[in-house]
Amino acid sequence: MKGYALNKMCYSFNSAANREDFKRDEDAYCMRYGLNAEQREAIRRRNVLALIAAGGNVYYLAKFAGVMGLDVQDLGAQQTGMSKDAFKSRLVAAGR
């Protein structure tokens, strides 16, 4: 239940109108879904690890990442503490 509001908000990004509402006023949008202060701060910082710690599910957070123009490699880099280029190199090396 810890991340219910956060995950529900991220799911709402399936709608283009909701994505635009979020971009127009992020904090108001977060408040509409009842995000707590920790979750709102993690959203402001675009910090995926903090969002996971605040109850976010990575599958729902991927929707948030898309709104922000981030891709799966950006998320992986944040989760591993690497730069995106280093993370990409790691993926290429693992595929050999």
C-alpha positions in Angstrom: 0.0 0.0 0.0 3.0 2.3 0.5 3.3 3.1 -3.2 -0.4 2.8 -4.2 -0.9 6.5 -4.8 2.4 6.8 -6.7 1.7 3.8 -8.9 -1.8 4.9 -9.5 -0.5 8.3 -10.7 2.1 6.7 -13.0 -0.6 4.5 -14.5 -2.6 7.6 -15.3 0.1 8.5 -17.7 -1.4 6.1 -20.2 -3.6 9.1 -21.1 -2.0 11.8 -23.2 -4.3 14.4 -21.5 -3.0 13.3 -18.1 0.6 13.5 -19.3 -0.1 17.1 -20.4 -1.8 17.9 -17.1 1.3 16.6 -15.2 3.7 18.7 -17.3 1.6 21.8 -16.8 1.7 21.6 -13.0 3.6 18.6 -11.6 3.0 19.4 -7.9 -0.7 19.9 -8.3 -0.9 16.6 -10.2 1.0 14.8 -7.5 -1.3 16.3 -4.8 -4.4 15.2 -6.8 -3.2 11.6 -6.4 -2.2 12.0 -2.8 1.5 11.6 -3.1 3.3 12.1 0.2 6.3 14.6 0.6 8.9 11.9 0.0 7.3 10.8 -3.2 6.8 14.3 -4.5 10.4 15.2 -3.8 11.6 12.1 -5.6 9.4 13.1 -8.6 10.9 16.6 -8.5 14.4 15.2 -8.5 13.6 12.5 -11.1 15.2 10.0 -8.8 14.1 6.5 -9.7 15.8 4.8 -6.7 14.0 7.2 -4.3 10.7 6.4 -6.1 11.3 2.7 -5.7 12.1 3.2 -2.0 8.9 5.3 -1.7 6.9 2.3 -2.9 7.1 2.7 -6.7 6.8 -0.3 -8.9 9.4 -0.2 -11.8 6.7 -1.2 -14.3 4.6 1.8 -13.4 7.6 4.1 -13.0 8.5 3.3 -16.6 5.4 5.3 -17.6 6.7 8.3 -15.5 10.1 7.9 -17.2 8.4 8.1 -20.6 6.8 11.4 -19.7 10.2 12.8 -18.8 11.8 11.6 -22.0 13.8 8.9 -20.2 14.3 5.4 -21.6 14.9 2.0 -20.0 18.7 2.5 -20.1 18.3 5.8 -18.2 16.4 3.8 -15.5 19.0 1.0 -15.4 21.8 3.5 -15.1 20.1 5.2 -12.1 19.4 1.8 -10.5 23.0 0.7 -10.8 24.6 4.1 -10.0 26.3 4.3 -13.4 26.3 6.8 -16.2 24.0 5.9 -19.1 27.1 5.3 -21.3 28.7 3.0 -18.8 25.4 1.2 -18.4 25.1 0.7 -22.1 28.7 -0.6 -22.3 27.8 -3.0 -19.5 24.8 -4.3 -21.5 26.9 -4.7 -24.7 29.6 -6.6 -22.8 27.1 -8.9 -21.1 25.7 -9.8 -24.6 29.0 -11.2 -25.8 
